[in-house]
Amino acid sequence: NNMEPNNQAKNRHVIIAGGKTGGHLFPGIAVAQALMEKEPSTKILFVGTSAPFETDTLARYGFAHKSIISKPIKGKNIFAKAWSASLVGVSLIQALIIIIRFRADFILGVGGFSSFALVAAGCMLFRRTAIQEQNAIPGMTNRMLSRIAHRIFISFEDTKGMPLNEKTVLSGNPIRK
C-alpha cells in the first residue's frame, strides 16, 4: 500500500490535514473511511481550521478534529500577507505539538492553507507524508508541498506541475460512501 510507511497496518495514527471547503474536506473524509474500513484500529485525526462548515461536517461524520491558526497568504494587501506569513511559524509549532501528542505515523494533506503546517511539520519529524490534489491545476499550498511530500496522489493524469513518476500516483478523486 502506498500510504503505509512500513508493512505494519495495525494501530496506525493518521492525520488528515486541510479542509475549509468541501472540495478539500470530502476527499479527506473518503480516505479516512477507506482507511478505517481496511483497518478498524486506525486512529484518524483531522486538523484544519475552526470554520463552522469544517467542524460541523467532521462532527456529523464522527471524526475528531483539531484547529490550528492559519490564514491564506495569496491575494491580499502587503500588510495582510505579512501577518499571514508570520502566522506560519505559529501554525508550525501547533502542528509539531499535535503530531507528537497524537503519535502520528502518517500525515495526508488534502489541500487548503491549513495543510501546509502539518505536512511540513511531519517532514521535520521524519513522518511519512503525502498530499492529495483533487484539481487539474493545483493550488499554491499543494504546489509548495509537492516538493517535500513523500507521495503525491493526483486525480488527473495531466495535473499541472505534477507529472506521473515514482513519487506521484494517479489515484482519482476519493469519494465517500
C-alpha positions as CSV (number, residue, x, y, z in Angstrom):
1,N,0.0,0.0,0.0
2,N,1.4,3.4,-1.0
3,M,0.3,5.0,2.3
4,E,1.8,2.7,4.8
5,P,5.4,3.6,5.8
6,N,6.2,0.0,6.7
7,N,4.0,-3.0,6.2
8,Q,2.5,-2.8,9.7
9,A,-1.1,-1.6,9.3
10,K,-2.2,-2.1,12.9
11,N,-2.7,0.8,15.2
12,R,-1.9,3.5,12.7
13,H,-2.3,7.1,13.7
14,V,-3.2,9.2,10.7
15,I,-3.6,12.9,10.5
16,I,-5.6,14.3,7.6
17,A,-4.8,18.0,7.2
18,G,-6.6,20.7,5.4
19,G,-10.2,21.4,4.5
20,K,-12.3,24.5,4.9
21,T,-14.1,23.8,1.6
22,G,-16.0,20.7,0.5
23,G,-13.6,20.1,-2.3
24,H,-10.8,19.5,0.2
25,L,-12.7,18.1,3.1
26,F,-14.9,15.4,1.4
27,P,-12.0,13.6,-0.3
28,G,-10.2,13.6,3.1
29,I,-13.3,12.0,4.7
30,A,-13.4,9.4,1.9
31,V,-9.8,8.5,2.6
32,A,-10.5,8.3,6.3
33,Q,-13.5,6.0,5.7
34,A,-11.4,3.7,3.4
35,L,-8.5,3.5,5.9
36,M,-10.9,2.6,8.8
37,E,-12.7,0.1,6.7
38,K,-9.4,-1.6,5.7
39,E,-8.0,-1.5,9.3
40,P,-10.6,-0.5,12.0
41,S,-7.9,0.1,14.6
42,T,-6.6,3.1,12.6
43,K,-6.9,6.3,14.6
44,I,-7.8,9.3,12.5
45,L,-7.4,13.0,13.4
46,F,-8.5,15.8,11.1
47,V,-6.5,19.1,11.6
48,G,-7.7,22.3,9.9
49,T,-9.4,25.5,10.6
50,S,-12.2,26.3,13.0
51,A,-14.6,27.2,10.2
52,P,-18.1,26.0,11.1
53,F,-18.5,24.1,7.8
54,E,-15.4,22.1,8.6
55,T,-16.1,21.4,12.3
56,D,-19.8,20.7,11.8
57,T,-19.2,18.3,8.8
58,L,-16.5,16.3,10.6
59,A,-18.7,16.1,13.7
60,R,-21.5,14.8,11.5
61,Y,-19.2,12.1,10.2
62,G,-17.9,11.3,13.7
63,F,-14.3,12.3,13.2
64,A,-12.1,14.0,15.8
65,H,-10.8,17.5,14.7
66,K,-8.3,20.0,16.0
67,S,-7.9,23.5,14.7
68,I,-4.7,25.4,14.1
69,I,-4.1,29.1,13.3
70,S,-3.5,29.6,9.6
71,K,-4.5,32.2,7.1
72,P,-4.1,32.3,3.3
73,I,-1.3,34.5,2.1
74,K,-2.4,34.8,-1.5
75,G,-4.5,37.7,-2.8
76,K,-4.2,40.2,0.0
77,N,-2.5,43.6,0.6
78,I,1.1,43.6,1.7
79,F,0.2,44.0,5.4
80,A,-2.2,41.2,5.4
81,K,0.3,39.0,3.6
82,A,3.0,39.8,6.2
83,W,0.6,39.0,9.0
84,S,-0.4,35.7,7.4
85,A,3.2,34.8,6.8
86,S,4.1,35.5,10.4
87,L,1.4,33.1,11.5
88,V,3.2,30.2,9.6
89,G,5.6,29.9,12.5
90,V,2.8,29.7,15.0
91,S,1.0,27.1,12.9
92,L,4.2,25.0,12.5
93,I,4.6,24.9,16.3
94,Q,1.0,23.9,16.8
95,A,1.4,21.2,14.1
96,L,4.6,19.8,15.7
97,I,2.8,19.6,19.1
98,I,-0.3,17.9,17.5
99,I,1.8,15.4,15.6
100,I,3.8,14.4,18.6
101,R,0.8,14.2,21.0
102,F,-1.3,12.2,18.6
103,R,1.8,10.0,17.7
104,A,1.0,10.4,14.0
105,D,2.7,7.9,11.7
106,F,1.4,9.5,8.6
107,I,0.1,12.9,7.5
108,L,-2.1,13.4,4.4
109,G,-2.5,17.0,3.2
110,V,-5.8,17.4,1.3
111,G,-5.3,21.0,0.3
112,G,-6.1,24.3,1.7
113,F,-3.7,26.6,3.6
114,S,-4.1,24.7,6.9
115,S,-2.5,21.6,5.4
116,F,0.9,23.3,4.9
117,A,2.0,23.4,8.5
118,L,1.0,19.7,9.2
119,V,2.8,18.3,6.1
120,A,5.9,20.5,6.7
121,A,6.0,19.6,10.4
122,G,5.5,15.9,9.5
123,C,8.6,16.1,7.3
124,M,10.5,17.8,10.0
125,L,9.6,14.9,12.4
126,F,10.5,12.3,9.8
127,R,7.0,11.0,9.5
128,R,5.6,9.7,6.2
129,T,3.7,12.4,4.3
130,A,1.5,12.7,1.2
131,I,-0.7,15.2,-0.5
132,Q,-3.9,14.6,-2.4
133,E,-4.6,17.0,-5.3
134,Q,-8.2,17.0,-6.5
135,N,-7.8,19.6,-9.2
136,A,-6.1,19.7,-12.6
137,I,-4.4,22.9,-11.6
138,P,-3.0,22.6,-8.1
139,G,-3.5,25.4,-5.5
140,M,-0.5,27.3,-4.0
141,T,-0.3,25.1,-0.9
142,N,-0.1,21.8,-2.8
143,R,2.4,23.2,-5.3
144,M,4.7,24.1,-2.4
145,L,4.1,20.8,-0.6
146,S,4.7,18.7,-3.7
147,R,8.4,19.4,-3.3
148,I,8.7,17.9,0.2
149,A,5.8,15.3,0.5
150,H,6.9,11.7,0.1
151,R,3.9,10.8,-2.1
152,I,1.6,12.8,-4.3
153,F,-1.9,11.5,-5.2
154,I,-3.5,13.2,-8.2
155,S,-6.9,13.0,-9.7
156,F,-6.0,13.8,-13.3
157,E,-3.2,12.3,-15.4
158,D,-2.3,15.8,-16.7
159,T,-2.3,17.6,-13.4
160,K,-0.2,20.8,-14.0
161,G,3.3,20.6,-12.5
162,M,2.8,17.1,-11.1
163,P,3.9,14.6,-13.7
164,L,3.5,10.8,-13.1
165,N,6.7,9.4,-11.7
166,E,7.8,7.2,-8.7
167,K,6.5,9.9,-6.3
168,T,3.2,10.6,-8.0
169,V,0.2,8.2,-8.1
170,L,-2.8,8.7,-10.3
171,S,-5.5,7.7,-7.8
172,G,-8.5,9.6,-8.9
173,N,-10.6,11.8,-6.6
174,P,-11.7,9.8,-3.5
175,I,-15.4,9.8,-2.9
176,R,-17.4,9.0,0.2
177,K,-19.7,6.0,0.5
